[in-house]
Amino acid sequence: MKAQDLRGKTPDELNSQLAQLKKEAFNLRFQQATGQLENTARMRAVRRDVARIRTVLGQKAAEAAK
């Protein structure tokens, strides 16, 4: 997921995608705790995607406040 793609989405779309990624992160943490996680790199990718979405949402909020 690229930040450029995220900037083209509406805040509602970004919030729904953020909620979906948070659910996935929870499931990945649960799998890791039980020893069932095979792709450990996915945890890092999800965390970074969450950070990207939060950054873009913050930028959009700051832009709207001006």
C-alpha positions as CSV (number, residue, x, y, z in Angstrom):
1,M,0.0,0.0,0.0
2,K,1.4,3.3,-1.0
3,A,0.7,6.7,0.6
4,Q,-0.1,8.2,-2.8
5,D,-2.9,5.7,-3.2
6,L,-4.2,6.5,0.2
7,R,-4.3,10.2,-0.5
8,G,-6.9,9.6,-3.2
9,K,-9.3,8.0,-0.8
10,T,-11.9,9.7,1.4
11,P,-11.6,9.8,5.2
12,D,-14.5,7.4,5.5
13,E,-12.7,4.9,3.3
14,L,-9.5,5.4,5.2
15,N,-11.2,4.8,8.5
16,S,-12.8,1.6,7.4
17,Q,-9.5,0.4,6.0
18,L,-7.9,1.3,9.3
19,A,-10.4,-0.7,11.3
20,Q,-9.8,-3.7,9.0
21,L,-6.1,-3.5,9.5
22,K,-6.5,-3.2,13.2
23,K,-8.5,-6.4,13.2
24,E,-5.9,-8.1,11.1
25,A,-3.2,-7.0,13.5
26,F,-5.1,-8.4,16.5
27,N,-5.5,-11.7,14.7
28,L,-1.8,-11.8,13.8
29,R,-0.8,-11.1,17.4
30,F,-3.2,-13.9,18.6
31,Q,-1.6,-16.3,16.0
32,Q,1.9,-15.4,17.2
33,A,1.0,-16.0,20.8
34,T,-0.4,-19.5,20.0
35,G,2.6,-20.3,17.7
36,Q,0.5,-20.5,14.5
37,L,1.9,-17.5,12.8
38,E,3.8,-18.5,9.6
39,N,4.4,-15.1,7.9
40,T,6.0,-12.9,10.6
41,A,6.7,-10.2,8.0
42,R,3.0,-9.5,7.7
43,M,2.9,-8.1,11.2
44,R,5.4,-5.4,10.3
45,A,3.6,-4.6,7.0
46,V,0.3,-4.2,8.8
47,R,1.8,-1.9,11.4
48,R,3.4,0.3,8.7
49,D,0.1,0.4,6.8
50,V,-1.7,1.5,9.9
51,A,0.9,4.2,10.4
52,R,0.6,5.4,6.8
53,I,-3.2,5.6,7.1
54,R,-3.0,7.6,10.3
55,T,-0.5,9.9,8.8
56,V,-2.7,10.6,5.7
57,L,-5.7,11.1,8.0
58,G,-3.8,13.6,10.0
59,Q,-2.7,15.4,6.9
60,K,-6.3,15.6,5.6
61,A,-7.5,16.9,9.0
62,A,-4.8,19.6,9.1
63,E,-5.7,20.5,5.5
64,A,-9.4,20.8,6.3
65,A,-8.7,22.9,9.4
66,K,-7.0,25.6,7.3
